[in-house]
Amino acid sequence: MLQMFWAIGAIIVGGVCYVYESKRDPSAYRVPIALQWMFPTPLAILLFLAPESPWWLVRKGRLEEAAVSVRRLGRSSAVANIEESVAMMRRTIELEKDVKDPSYAELFKGTDRYRTLIVCGVYAAQNLTGNLIANQAVYFFRQAGIGSQLAFALGLITSALQTVFVMLSWILTTYLGRRTIYVWGSLINVAFLIALGIAGSVGKSTAASLAMASLGLIVSVGFTLGPAPASWVIIAETSSIRLRPLTTGIGRAAYYVVNIPCIFLATYMLNSTVSSHSYLVRKVHIY
């Protein structure tokens, strides 16, 4: 669902940018920027109206307030047994006090070491299987030689296809399994990325531009069919329950360790106007 909401958000962004791209008045940038507050604003208001977590209240010994919070948040079955729900929370918290808090050192001991490495690898691999192209589709289309209006249209089409393919991934995950669609999806996307690099290195031509645009669209859509949705499931299910918060945190850190240099290098590789005499560009060309 996480990837699904990202795809839906991308459709909204793509539609707004497509409509206002051709305008030549201040609304061309004011409206898209203003619409960024469409979701954060109501969420910020709801934060002040939402009840406090009953678990937090029980930990603080505020049992009566916890019962009120359970009544507001719970289903009818939970509301009918508020005292039992609060008692269960209280007992669970007491049991947790007897359990030693996990440490980061445990992430690299025994079987948990392999679990941690898998989570870190899956997180980091998102940057190498099409994430950058998917997030910068419109700019990539422009650099591939596509006109501005058509680039935004292709970006909107890409976002719509991503939504469809995310829903398709739910079916594939059920019948083929997480590992299958993740491994094969990643390998196929890497192959298309290599083909994309070859198309971009043969020189400027109409055929090369169309090939790059087509491959960019395929990579963006393919990323949401296999690597993207499957990775979140693998990350959530691989780590042990006790170490899950720490494993997820380390995995996300591994994502940014790879993500930051990838964004840095991609900025120069996708920007056709950068100086060819730049030291950084020469380093990128070497890679």
C-alpha positions in Angstrom: 0.0 0.0 0.0 2.9 2.3 0.6 4.0 2.1 -3.0 0.4 2.5 -4.1 0.0 5.8 -2.3 3.2 7.0 -3.8 1.9 6.2 -7.2 -1.4 7.9 -6.6 0.5 11.0 -5.3 2.6 10.9 -8.5 -0.6 11.0 -10.6 -1.8 14.1 -8.8 1.6 15.8 -9.2 1.8 14.8 -12.9 -1.7 16.0 -13.6 -1.2 19.4 -12.0 2.2 19.9 -13.7 0.8 18.8 -17.1 -2.1 21.4 -16.8 0.1 24.3 -15.7 3.2 23.6 -17.7 1.9 25.6 -20.7 0.9 28.6 -18.7 3.1 31.7 -18.8 1.7 33.6 -15.8 2.6 33.3 -12.1 -0.1 30.6 -11.6 2.3 28.2 -13.5 4.4 27.9 -10.3 2.1 29.3 -7.6 -0.6 26.7 -7.9 1.6 23.6 -8.0 3.6 24.9 -5.0 0.3 25.8 -3.1 -1.1 22.3 -3.8 1.8 20.7 -1.9 -0.1 21.7 1.2 -3.2 19.8 0.2 -2.3 16.8 2.4 0.0 18.2 5.1 -2.5 20.9 6.2 -5.5 18.6 7.1 -3.0 16.1 8.7 -1.6 18.9 10.8 -5.1 19.8 12.0 -6.0 16.2 12.7 -2.8 15.8 14.9 -4.4 18.2 17.4 -7.7 16.3 17.3 -6.4 12.8 17.5 -6.5 11.1 20.9 -3.3 10.1 22.7 -2.0 6.5 22.3 -3.5 4.3 25.0 -0.2 2.4 25.2 1.7 5.6 26.0 -0.9 6.5 28.6 -0.7 3.1 30.3 3.1 3.4 30.4 2.7 6.7 32.2 0.2 5.2 34.7 -2.7 7.3 33.4 -5.1 4.4 33.2 -8.4 6.4 33.2 -7.2 8.5 30.2 -6.1 5.3 28.5 -9.6 3.9 28.9 -11.0 7.0 27.3 -8.5 6.7 24.4 -9.4 3.1 23.8 -13.1 4.1 23.7 -12.4 6.6 21.0 -10.0 4.5 19.0 -11.3 1.0 19.4 -13.9 -1.1 17.6 -17.2 -1.9 19.2 -15.8 -5.2 20.5 -12.9 -3.4 22.2 -15.2 -0.7 23.6 -17.3 -3.4 25.2 -14.3 -4.6 27.1 -12.3 -1.5 27.9 -11.1 -2.6 31.2 -9.8 -5.9 29.8 -8.0 -4.0 27.0 -6.3 -1.7 29.4 -5.4 -4.6 31.6 -3.9 -6.4 28.7 -1.8 -3.4 27.8 -0.7 -3.0 31.4 0.3 -6.7 31.6 2.2 -6.5 28.3 4.2 -3.5 29.4 5.1 -5.2 32.6 6.4 -8.2 30.7 8.4 -6.0 28.4 10.2 -4.5 31.4 11.6 -8.0 32.2 13.0 -8.4 28.7 16.4 -6.9 28.0 16.3 -4.1 25.4 17.9 -5.2 22.1 21.3 -3.7 21.1 22.8 -2.9 17.7 25.5 -5.4 18.4 22.9 -8.2 18.2 22.1 -7.3 14.6 25.4 -8.7 13.5 25.4 -12.0 15.6 24.3 -15.4 14.4 21.3 -15.6 12.1 20.4 -12.0 12.7 23.6 -10.9 10.9 22.2 -12.4 7.6 18.8 -10.9 8.3 20.4 -7.5 8.7 22.5 -7.9 5.5 19.4 -8.9 3.5 17.4 -5.9 4.7 20.3 -3.5 4.0 20.8 -5.0 0.6 17.2 -4.8 -0.3 16.9 -1.2 0.9 20.1 -0.1 -0.9 19.2 -2.0 -4.2 16.2 0.2 -4.7 18.6 2.9 -5.9 20.1 0.6 -8.4 17.0 -0.9 -10.0 15.2 2.1 -11.4 14.3 4.3 -8.4 16.1 7.4 -9.7 14.6 7.1 -13.2 11.1 6.6 -11.7 11.4 9.6 -9.5 12.8 11.9 -12.2 10.8 10.6 -15.2 9.8 14.0 -16.6 13.2 15.5 -16.4 14.7 12.3 -17.9 12.3 12.5 -20.8 13.3 16.2 -21.4 17.0 15.3 -21.5 16.2 12.4 -23.9 15.0 15.1 -26.4 11.2 14.9 -25.8 9.3 18.1 -26.0 8.2 19.8 -22.7 4.4 19.2 -23.1 4.9 15.6 -24.3 7.4 14.9 -21.4 4.8 15.9 -18.8 2.2 13.8 -20.6 4.5 10.8 -20.6 5.2 11.5 -16.9 1.5 11.4 -16.2 1.1 8.2 -18.2 4.0 6.7 -16.4 2.4 7.5 -13.0 -0.9 6.0 -14.1 0.8 2.8 -15.3 2.7 2.6 -12.0 -0.5 2.6 -10.1 -1.9 -0.3 -12.3 1.3 -2.3 -12.0 1.5 -1.9 -8.2 -2.0 -3.5 -8.0 -0.8 -6.2 -10.4 2.1 -6.9 -8.1 -0.3 -7.9 -5.4 -1.5 -10.7 -7.6 1.9 -11.8 -8.7 3.1 -11.8 -5.0 0.3 -14.1 -4.1 1.0 -16.6 -6.9 4.7 -16.3 -7.6 6.1 -15.3 -4.2 8.0 -12.3 -3.0 11.5 -13.6 -3.8 10.6 -14.5 -7.4 9.2 -11.1 -8.4 11.9 -9.2 -6.5 14.9 -11.1 -8.0 13.6 -11.4 -11.5 12.1 -7.9 -11.5 15.4 -6.5 -10.3 17.4 -8.4 -13.0 15.1 -7.4 -15.8 15.2 -3.7 -14.7 19.0 -3.8 -14.5 19.1 -5.2 -18.0 16.8 -2.3 -19.2 19.0 0.2 -17.4 22.1 -1.1 -19.2 20.2 -0.9 -22.5 19.2 2.7 -21.5 22.8 3.6 -20.9 23.8 2.2 -24.3 21.0 4.1 -26.1 22.3 7.3 -24.4 25.9 6.8 -25.5 25.4 6.3 -29.2 24.9 10.0 -29.9 21.9 12.3 -30.4 19.3 11.2 -32.9 15.6 10.8 -33.1 15.8 7.1 -32.8 18.1 7.3 -29.8 15.8 9.8 -28.1 12.7 7.6 -28.7 14.7 4.5 -27.4 15.7 6.3 -24.3 12.2 7.6 -23.6 10.7 4.1 -24.1 13.3 2.4 -22.0 12.9 5.1 -19.3 9.2 4.5 -19.2 9.7 0.7 -19.0 12.2 1.0 -16.2 9.9 3.4 -14.2 6.9 1.1 -14.6 8.9 -2.1 -14.1 10.3 -0.8 -10.8 6.7 -0.6 -9.4 5.9 -4.1 -10.6 8.7 -6.0 -8.9 11.5 -4.4 -7.0 9.6 -1.6 -5.3 6.5 -3.3 -3.7 8.2 -6.6 -3.0 11.1 -4.9 -1.2 8.8 -3.4 1.5 7.3 -6.8 2.2 10.8 -8.5 2.4 12.1 -5.7 4.7 9.1 -6.1 7.0 9.2 -9.9 7.1 12.9 -10.7 7.2 14.0 -9.3 10.5 13.1 -10.9 13.8 10.3 -9.2 15.7 12.5 -8.3 18.6 15.1 -6.6 16.4 12.8 -5.2 13.8 13.0 -1.5 14.7 16.8 -1.6 14.8 17.1 -3.7 11.6 14.7 -1.3 9.7 16.7 1.7 10.9 20.0 0.2 9.8 18.5 -0.8 6.5 17.2 2.7 5.9 20.6 4.1 6.7 22.1 1.7 4.1 19.6 3.1 1.6 20.9 6.6 2.0 24.5 5.5 1.9 23.8 4.4 -1.6 21.1 7.0 -2.5 23.2 10.1 -1.8 26.1 9.3 -4.2 23.6 8.0 -6.8 21.6 11.3 -6.8 24.9 13.2 -6.9 26.2 11.3 -9.9 22.8 11.1 -11.7 22.6 14.9 -11.5 25.7 15.2 -13.7 24.8 12.3 -15.9 21.3 13.6 -16.8 22.3 17.2 -17.1 23.4 17.8 -20.7 24.4 21.5 -20.1 27.1 20.8 -17.5 30.6 21.8 -18.4 32.6 19.0 -20.0 35.7 20.4 -18.3 34.4 19.8 -14.8 36.4 17.3 -12.8 33.3 15.7 -11.4 31.9 15.2 -14.9 35.1 13.5 -16.0 34.9 11.2 -13.0 31.3 10.4 -14.0 32.3 9.7 -17.6 34.9 7.2 -16.3 32.3 5.3 -14.4 
